Amino acid sequence: MASSATQPVETEWRLPDRGTVGIISLILTEISLFSIFVIAYLFYIGKSLTGPFPKDVLEFPVLATICLLSSSGTIVFAEHALKHRKMAMFKMWWAVTIVLGLVFLYETGVEWHDLIYDKHLTIATNVFGSTFYSLVGLHATHVIVGMTFLLIVFIVTMRGFPIHTQIRRVTFLSWYWHFVDAVWVVVFTVVYIVGR
Amino acid sequence: MATVDYPLEKSRRQREFSLSEALYSWVATVDHKRLGLMYMTSAIIFFLIAGVMAMVIRAQLIVPENHVVGPQTFNRLFTMHGTTMVFLVGMPIIAGMSNYLIPLMIGARDMAFPRLNAFGYWIFLFGGILLYFSYLGANGLFGAGSAPDVGWFAYAPLTERAFSRGTSTDYWILGILVSGIGSIVSAINVIATTLSMRCKGMKLSRMPLFVWVMVVDAWMVILALPPLTAGQVMLLFDRYLGANFFNTQAGGSAVLWQHFFWIFGHPEVYILIFPAFATVSEVVPVFSRKPIFGRQAMVGAVVAIGFISFGVWAHHMFAVGMAPISNIFFATASFLVAVPTGVKIFNWLATIWGGKIRFATPMLFCVAFIFQFLIAGLTGVMLAVTPFDWQLTDSYFVVAHFHYTLTGSFLFGVFAAIYYWFPKATGKMLSETIGKWHFWLLVIGFHLTFDPQHILGILGMPRRVYTYAPGRGWEPWNMISSIGAAIQAIAIICFAWNVIRALIKGERAGDDPWDAWTLEWTTTSPPPEYNYETDPEVRSSRPLWDLKHPEDPDWKYE
C-alpha cells in the first residue's frame, strides 16, 4: 500500500516476542488461580470446629524450603552456562536443580505421610485439612509439572539433542520454575507463619 | 508479486474431491479463519439448543398452573439454558470472533500459537459435549441424575453431596472446567497475537477499536476464569474427597462459594458484552461515514470497565446479609461502572450524529443495541442500589435486566457482526430483505418477551419458579412474554434461512462490500489461507481509507 505522497512508515518495527507474552500471560492466570486458594486458606484460619489444629501438627519445612529456593539459583547458573555454551556446566547445574526439586517433593511426601498416618489429619478431617492439602497440593502439582519439563530437557540433552538451539524455551521453563518458587514463598508465609 | 507454481499445490488441486479428506482438513486445521468459523458454528448450534430450552420454559409459563414440563425438568431446563448460553455460546463467540478477525485486522498471517488455538477449540467442544452427555450418562445414584439442576451459578450447599445426589452436578463442574481451559488458552493466544504479531506501522494507537476491546476482554478472561476453576476444584474435593470447603456443618462457608463464583461471574458478564462493544465500534463509523468519535476515550473507557469489573462482584450478594460497609462499597463501585459505559454510549451517538447514515442490517442491529444496552444499564444502576435490590433480587426484574444485556445487547451485537463480516468470511452477501425481517421480528419479539418481565418482577414473581397460581396479576404479562418468545423464534428461523440461502445462492460480495476502512477488507472474500500476499504497512487507524483517498489520507491529521 504505497501512496504517492506517502509518510514514511516506521523504519524501526519491534514487537515483544510472542513466547514471552504467552508465558507471562500463563503465569498471570496461574497467579489468579493460586490467589483464590490462598484467600480460602486465610479465610478459614481458625474456623475448624475440630482438631487437629495447625499449631499442633505443622512444623517448619526447613529443608524443603531451602532446597526449593536454592533451585531457583541453580537453574539460573544452568541457563548462564547454556548461553555460554558450557555444556558440562549446564548439565551439572540442571541436574542439581532436578535433585533439589526432587528433595522438595520427597520432603512434602514425608510431611503428608506423617500428617495423615500419625497425626490423623486428612482433607476430610476439618476445614484446616481441606484448605491445607488443597493449597500445598496445588503448589506441589505445579512442582511436579515443572519437574516433568526439567526432566524432559535433561533427558533429551543427555541423549545428544542440541539444547543450545532452544535457549528461548529453556528460559521460559526457568521463568515458570521461578514462579513456582515465588508461590512457595507465599504458601510458606500463609500456611506456616500466618496460619500457625 | 510473481506467482510461483508449487507442484504440491497443483497436484492437490487436480486430485478428486473426497469427503474424508475435506473432513480431515477441518479436523486437523490450525488456520485461524477455519477455527474461527468452527467456533462460531458450534456456538450457533449450542445457541439453537439453548434457545429451544428457552421456548419450553416460556411454554410452561404461558398460563398459570401449566403442565408442559414438571418441576424437576424445569430446573434442568433453566440450568442448562443459562450454562449453555454463557459458557457454550458466549465464550466460543468471543473466541470465534477474535480468532477470525484479529489476525486479519492487524495484518498478521495467523494467531501467535496456531496449534494451541486448535487445542483450545477442541477442548471447548469436548467440554460442551461432556456437559450435554449428562442427559444420557448422569443417571447416578437413586435415579437422581440426568442434567444438572442447580442453576448456572450452582450455589452451595445445594451442590454438596448431601443435597445433589447422583452425578449431574459433577457433569456441570467438569464440563465447564474443561471448556474454561479452552477459553483461557484462546485468551492467551489473543493477547500474544495482539502484542506481538501486528504488521508494520500498526501501533497500539492505530489498532482498530475491535482489537482493542477484544484484547482487554482476553485480559479479563485470563484473570477472571481461574477463580471459577478454583471454586469448582474445591467443590469437587467436597463432593469426592469429603473436604469441607462449603460444608457449613464442619465450619465451611456457603457464602464463600458465592464470593468465588461472582469474582468470576461479574467480570464474566462484561467479558460477554465486550464483543458487542467491539462490533458496534467498527460498524457504527462505517455506516455513519464518519471516523469513531473520541477514539482515545473509547479505549480508556474499555480499560476502565475492565478494571472496575473486578471490584463489583458482591452486588450479586446484597441479600445474603453482608456487613453494611461491604454493601456500600460494592454499590458505589457498581455505580462507577456507569461512567465509562456512559462515555461509550455518548461516543457511539456522537459518531452517528451528523453522519451520512446507511441503515443496512448491521447498522440496524447496532442502533437497537445502543438503545437496549442503555436500558439494560439503567436497570443495572437500579439494581446496584442496595435497598432496591433487597426488594427485587431473585425476581423477574433481574431476569429482565440481564436478558436486556445478554439478548438485547450481546446477541444484537453478535448479529450485527455476523451481517457485517459474513460477506468477508464466505464471499456471499446475506439478503437485506430477509435481514430486515429478521431484525424487526427480533426487536418486536425481544421487547414483548422482556419488557413485561420488569413488571412481573415488580409484581413479585420470583425467578426459577416452574409455575404460579392464578389471580396475582401475573397472567397477562406472562402471556405477552411467551408470545414474544415465539416471535423471537420466528426471527431466528429467518436468520437461519438467510444464512442457508446466502451460502447456496447469495450474491457475490467482493472484497469490500461496505466501503469500510480496516485492513480485513483489503484482502479477498473469503481471504486466502495466508491472508495477505505482502505484509501490509499501516500509517493511520484507517488504512483502507488512506488507500482509497491518497489525496487526503488520515495520517495527515493523526
Interface residues (C-beta under 8 A of the other chain):
Chain A: M1 S3 S4 A5 T6 Q7 V9 E10 W13 L15 P16 D17 R18 G19 V21 G22 S25 L26 L28 T29 E30 S32 L33 I36 F37 A40 F43 Y44 K47 S48 L49 T50 I123 A124 N126 V127 G129 S130 T131 Y133 S134
Chain B: A112 F113 I184 A187 I188 N189 I191 A192 T193 L195 S196 M197 R198 K200 G201 K203 I222 L223 A224 L225 P226 P227 T229 A230 G231 V233 M234 F237 D238 L241 G242 A243 N244 F245 A250 G251 G252 S253 L256 F260 I263 T522 P536 E537 V538 R539 P543 D546 L547 P550 E551 P553 W555 K556
